[in-house]
Amino acid sequence: MWQLHKLLDATEVVMPKITHSALEGMLVSWNTWDSLQAWTRKGLEASQAVLGRAGLKCVQQDKARQHVKVDTTHQRLAWWMWPPPWQGDALAIYAGLFMGRPDDPVTDANLPDLLITLHVDPSSQRGARLRGDAVWTAAATRWTSRQPNTVTREFRPLPNIWEILRCRASSRELVDAQDPGQQVIAWMTARAQEWVEDGIVKRLSQLL
């Protein structure tokens, strides 16, 4: 067992090194972290309303009074919603912030990305249905060519990718925004509206 602990310590896989600068960063960013959780939650709810008006009903909980909490796994801070009920293929939409990964960096170095994603198990029946549908593929491809080009729009119908649609942009624009909370909400609802306008939501509703 001690060999395992030594290996984990050396590789920093489970127990990353705690540095002075990292702890300082937590202190100075604590209020920002709290605000971003609130803003991204409101952004998801506003996007939920946009999709609902277009015929795609999504929920953040399957049962009344079920606790809704922020997801901080896989280098992200995100809130989830899904067409009810929740299923094993994890078909859902989540939105929030992406912190980057070693093989998947953020768009602007040292700053998190704003993010909204359609997520589904690629090996599932619904995952395969989306990847094989010509109408949905055409809509998703059309969406990726949109402007502005400061937004990265990705259609990723690959066999090992769960985030089949992903939209990102640097959070740098929040720094100079007069109301950064409203900026987050506006960014997320604009992306949801793009999915509506390009036919992604309509076809997704038909394929569920």
C-alpha positions as CSV (number, residue, x, y, z in Angstrom):
1,M,0.0,0.0,0.0
2,W,2.8,2.4,0.8
3,Q,4.2,2.0,-2.7
4,L,0.8,3.1,-4.1
5,H,0.8,6.2,-1.9
6,K,4.3,7.0,-3.0
7,L,3.4,6.6,-6.6
8,L,0.3,8.8,-6.3
9,D,2.3,11.4,-4.5
10,A,5.0,11.4,-7.1
11,T,2.6,11.6,-10.0
12,E,0.2,14.0,-8.3
13,V,-2.7,12.0,-9.8
14,V,-5.0,11.9,-6.8
15,M,-3.2,14.3,-4.4
16,P,-1.9,17.3,-6.3
17,K,0.7,19.5,-4.7
18,I,-0.6,22.3,-2.7
19,T,1.4,25.5,-3.4
20,H,1.4,28.9,-1.7
21,S,0.3,30.6,-4.9
22,A,-2.6,28.2,-5.3
23,L,-3.9,28.9,-1.8
24,E,-3.5,32.6,-2.4
25,G,-5.5,32.2,-5.5
26,M,-8.3,30.6,-3.7
27,L,-8.5,33.4,-1.2
28,V,-8.5,36.3,-3.7
29,S,-11.0,34.5,-6.0
30,W,-13.5,33.2,-3.5
31,N,-16.1,35.8,-4.1
32,T,-15.6,35.5,-7.8
33,W,-16.1,31.8,-7.6
34,D,-19.4,32.3,-5.7
35,S,-20.6,34.9,-8.1
36,L,-19.8,32.7,-11.1
37,Q,-21.8,29.8,-9.7
38,A,-24.8,32.0,-9.3
39,W,-24.4,33.6,-12.8
40,T,-23.9,30.4,-14.6
41,R,-27.0,28.8,-12.9
42,K,-29.1,31.8,-14.1
43,G,-27.6,31.4,-17.5
44,L,-28.6,27.8,-17.7
45,E,-32.2,28.6,-16.5
46,A,-32.5,31.3,-19.1
47,S,-31.3,28.9,-21.8
48,Q,-33.8,26.3,-20.4
49,A,-36.6,28.8,-21.1
50,V,-35.4,29.5,-24.6
51,L,-35.3,25.7,-25.4
52,G,-38.7,25.2,-23.7
53,R,-40.4,27.8,-25.9
54,A,-38.9,26.0,-28.9
55,G,-40.5,22.7,-27.8
56,L,-37.6,21.0,-26.0
57,K,-38.6,20.7,-22.3
58,C,-35.7,20.3,-19.9
59,V,-35.5,19.9,-16.2
60,Q,-32.8,20.2,-13.6
61,Q,-34.3,17.6,-11.3
62,D,-36.5,14.5,-11.8
63,K,-38.2,14.8,-8.4
64,A,-39.7,17.7,-6.5
65,R,-37.3,19.0,-3.9
66,Q,-34.4,17.1,-5.4
67,H,-31.2,18.9,-4.6
68,V,-29.5,20.7,-7.5
69,K,-25.8,21.2,-7.2
70,V,-23.0,22.5,-9.4
71,D,-20.8,20.0,-11.2
72,T,-17.1,20.5,-10.6
73,T,-15.8,17.3,-12.2
74,H,-13.7,17.0,-15.3
75,Q,-12.3,20.5,-15.1
76,R,-15.6,22.3,-15.3
77,L,-18.0,24.3,-13.2
78,A,-21.4,23.5,-14.7
79,W,-25.1,23.1,-14.2
80,W,-27.1,20.4,-15.9
81,M,-30.5,20.1,-17.5
82,W,-32.1,17.2,-19.5
83,P,-35.2,16.1,-21.3
84,P,-37.1,14.1,-18.6
85,P,-36.6,11.5,-17.3
86,W,-32.9,11.2,-16.8
87,Q,-31.7,8.1,-18.7
88,G,-28.5,6.0,-18.6
89,D,-27.2,7.6,-21.8
90,A,-26.8,10.9,-19.9
91,L,-28.4,12.9,-22.8
92,A,-28.3,16.4,-21.3
93,I,-27.2,20.0,-21.7
94,Y,-24.8,21.6,-19.3
95,A,-23.5,25.1,-19.2
96,G,-21.0,27.0,-17.1
97,L,-17.2,27.3,-17.2
98,F,-14.5,25.1,-18.6
99,M,-11.0,25.1,-17.1
100,G,-9.2,23.3,-19.8
101,R,-7.5,19.9,-19.9
102,P,-4.0,18.8,-20.9
103,D,-5.2,17.7,-24.3
104,D,-8.1,20.1,-24.5
105,P,-6.9,23.7,-23.6
106,V,-9.0,26.7,-23.1
107,T,-9.3,29.2,-25.9
108,D,-7.5,32.0,-24.1
109,A,-4.5,31.0,-22.0
110,N,-5.0,31.3,-18.2
111,L,-8.7,32.2,-18.4
112,P,-11.6,29.8,-18.2
113,D,-14.0,29.4,-21.1
114,L,-17.7,30.1,-21.0
115,L,-19.3,26.8,-22.1
116,I,-22.6,25.2,-23.2
117,T,-22.7,21.6,-24.3
118,L,-25.0,18.9,-25.6
119,H,-23.8,15.6,-23.9
120,V,-24.7,12.0,-24.7
121,D,-23.1,8.6,-24.4
122,P,-21.8,8.0,-28.0
123,S,-22.3,4.2,-27.6
124,S,-26.0,4.6,-26.6
125,Q,-29.0,4.2,-28.9
126,R,-29.8,7.9,-28.8
127,G,-26.1,8.8,-29.2
128,A,-25.9,6.6,-32.4
129,R,-29.2,8.1,-33.6
130,L,-27.9,11.6,-33.4
131,R,-24.6,10.7,-35.1
132,G,-26.4,8.9,-37.9
133,D,-29.2,11.4,-38.7
134,A,-28.6,13.4,-41.8
135,V,-31.0,16.2,-40.9
136,W,-29.5,16.8,-37.5
137,T,-26.0,16.5,-38.9
138,A,-26.8,19.2,-41.4
139,A,-28.2,21.5,-38.8
140,A,-25.2,21.0,-36.5
141,T,-22.8,21.6,-39.3
142,R,-24.6,24.8,-40.3
143,W,-24.4,26.0,-36.7
144,T,-20.6,25.6,-36.6
145,S,-20.2,28.1,-39.5
146,R,-21.9,30.9,-37.6
147,Q,-20.4,34.2,-36.6
148,P,-18.9,35.7,-34.5
149,N,-15.7,33.8,-34.7
150,T,-14.8,34.8,-31.2
151,V,-17.1,31.9,-30.3
152,T,-15.8,28.3,-30.9
153,R,-18.6,26.1,-32.1
154,E,-17.8,22.4,-32.3
155,F,-19.8,19.4,-33.7
156,R,-17.9,16.3,-32.6
157,P,-19.7,13.1,-33.8
158,L,-16.7,10.9,-32.8
159,P,-17.1,7.5,-31.2
160,N,-15.3,8.4,-28.0
161,I,-16.7,11.9,-27.5
162,W,-19.7,12.5,-25.2
163,E,-19.9,16.3,-25.8
164,I,-21.3,16.0,-29.3
165,L,-22.0,19.7,-29.5
166,R,-19.8,22.2,-27.6
167,C,-19.7,25.9,-27.7
168,R,-17.0,27.9,-26.0
169,A,-15.6,31.5,-25.7
170,S,-13.1,33.1,-23.5
171,S,-14.4,34.6,-20.3
172,R,-12.2,37.6,-20.9
173,E,-15.2,39.6,-22.0
174,L,-16.5,39.4,-18.4
175,V,-13.6,41.5,-17.1
176,D,-14.6,44.6,-18.9
177,A,-18.4,44.1,-18.8
178,Q,-20.5,46.6,-16.9
179,D,-22.6,43.8,-15.6
180,P,-20.7,40.5,-15.9
181,G,-23.6,38.5,-14.6
182,Q,-25.9,39.7,-17.3
183,Q,-23.1,39.1,-19.8
184,V,-23.0,35.4,-18.8
185,I,-26.7,35.0,-19.1
186,A,-26.8,36.8,-22.5
187,W,-24.0,34.6,-23.8
188,M,-25.7,31.4,-22.9
189,T,-29.1,32.3,-24.1
190,A,-27.6,33.5,-27.4
191,R,-26.1,30.1,-27.9
192,A,-29.3,28.3,-27.1
193,Q,-31.2,30.6,-29.5
194,E,-28.6,29.6,-32.2
195,W,-29.5,26.0,-31.7
196,V,-33.2,26.9,-32.1
197,E,-32.7,29.0,-35.2
198,D,-30.5,26.4,-37.0
199,G,-32.9,23.6,-36.5
200,I,-30.9,21.6,-33.9
201,V,-33.5,21.8,-31.2
202,K,-36.4,20.9,-33.5
203,R,-34.7,17.8,-34.8
204,L,-33.4,16.8,-31.4
205,S,-36.9,16.9,-30.1
206,Q,-38.1,14.6,-32.9
207,L,-35.3,12.1,-32.3
208,L,-35.7,11.7,-28.6
